[in-house]
Amino acid sequence: MNETVLAWLQFGVCTAVIGFAGAKLSRYGEVKIPAQRAGLSKNLKPISFA
């Protein structure tokens, strides 16, 4: 198989896995609670690209 085709195939599989996991996390996961429990939310500062 051509190396370029193999690279695109791997990229597509990884994209599908990340999309599937992201959909499950957004449905069943609560984003704010783990960050608040770990104290991460008060240590993070907003990023500005100005």
Rosetta constraint file for C-alpha pairs under 8 A:
AtomPair CA 1 CA 5 HARMONIC 7.01 0.50
AtomPair CA 1 CA 6 HARMONIC 6.75 0.50
AtomPair CA 2 CA 6 HARMONIC 6.29 0.50
AtomPair CA 3 CA 7 HARMONIC 6.13 0.50
AtomPair CA 4 CA 8 HARMONIC 6.29 0.50
AtomPair CA 5 CA 9 HARMONIC 6.08 0.50
AtomPair CA 6 CA 10 HARMONIC 6.18 0.50
AtomPair CA 7 CA 11 HARMONIC 6.16 0.50
AtomPair CA 8 CA 12 HARMONIC 6.06 0.50
AtomPair CA 9 CA 13 HARMONIC 6.24 0.50
AtomPair CA 10 CA 14 HARMONIC 6.16 0.50
AtomPair CA 11 CA 15 HARMONIC 6.06 0.50
AtomPair CA 12 CA 16 HARMONIC 6.14 0.50
AtomPair CA 13 CA 17 HARMONIC 6.23 0.50
AtomPair CA 14 CA 18 HARMONIC 6.13 0.50
AtomPair CA 15 CA 19 HARMONIC 6.02 0.50
AtomPair CA 16 CA 20 HARMONIC 6.06 0.50
AtomPair CA 17 CA 21 HARMONIC 6.09 0.50
AtomPair CA 18 CA 22 HARMONIC 5.92 0.50
AtomPair CA 19 CA 23 HARMONIC 6.15 0.50
AtomPair CA 20 CA 24 HARMONIC 6.36 0.50
AtomPair CA 21 CA 25 HARMONIC 6.10 0.50
AtomPair CA 22 CA 26 HARMONIC 6.05 0.50
AtomPair CA 23 CA 27 HARMONIC 6.20 0.50
AtomPair CA 24 CA 28 HARMONIC 5.98 0.50
AtomPair CA 24 CA 29 HARMONIC 7.54 0.50
AtomPair CA 25 CA 29 HARMONIC 4.72 0.50
AtomPair CA 25 CA 30 HARMONIC 7.91 0.50
AtomPair CA 26 CA 30 HARMONIC 7.54 0.50
AtomPair CA 30 CA 34 HARMONIC 7.54 0.50
AtomPair CA 31 CA 35 HARMONIC 7.09 0.50
AtomPair CA 32 CA 36 HARMONIC 6.08 0.50
AtomPair CA 33 CA 37 HARMONIC 6.10 0.50
AtomPair CA 34 CA 38 HARMONIC 6.14 0.50
AtomPair CA 35 CA 39 HARMONIC 6.06 0.50
AtomPair CA 35 CA 40 HARMONIC 5.12 0.50
AtomPair CA 35 CA 41 HARMONIC 5.78 0.50
AtomPair CA 36 CA 40 HARMONIC 6.17 0.50
AtomPair CA 36 CA 41 HARMONIC 5.80 0.50
AtomPair CA 39 CA 43 HARMONIC 7.08 0.50
AtomPair CA 40 CA 44 HARMONIC 6.38 0.50
